[in-house]
Amino acid sequence: MRKQRIGRVVSDRMQKTIVVVEERLAMHPRYRKYVRRRTKYYVHDEREQARVGDIVRIEETRPLSRLKRWRLVEIVRRSEG
């Protein structure tokens, strides 16, 4: 089973590559308050179909370049506009 994540596309300016941000809530160890954490993934988009603002599902894969270790599985929801 490969890891899958759902996130929002924040950049599609590169060729066949998108940048996806996953936001999650994590509890602060000392103050016990929930803090918003972000993780940025470089994702391989073979057909260049994702656009900025889309919600996408990505899957872990072998290293494709220095930063790319994820590939696009599907576009969950298109952005409005």
Rosetta blueprint (number, residue, H / E / L):
1 M L
2 R L
3 K L
4 Q E
5 R E
6 I E
7 G E
8 R E
9 V E
10 V E
11 S E
12 D E
13 R E
14 M E
15 Q L
16 K L
17 T E
18 I E
19 V E
20 V E
21 V E
22 E E
23 E E
24 R E
25 L E
26 A E
27 M E
28 H L
29 P L
30 R L
31 Y L
32 R L
33 K L
34 Y E
35 V E
36 R E
37 R E
38 R E
39 T E
40 K E
41 Y E
42 Y E
43 V E
44 H E
45 D L
46 E L
47 R L
48 E L
49 Q L
50 A L
51 R L
52 V L
53 G L
54 D L
55 I E
56 V E
57 R E
58 I E
59 E E
60 E E
61 T L
62 R L
63 P L
64 L L
65 S L
66 R L
67 L L
68 K L
69 R L
70 W E
71 R E
72 L E
73 V E
74 E E
75 I E
76 V E
77 R E
78 R L
79 S L
80 E L
81 G L
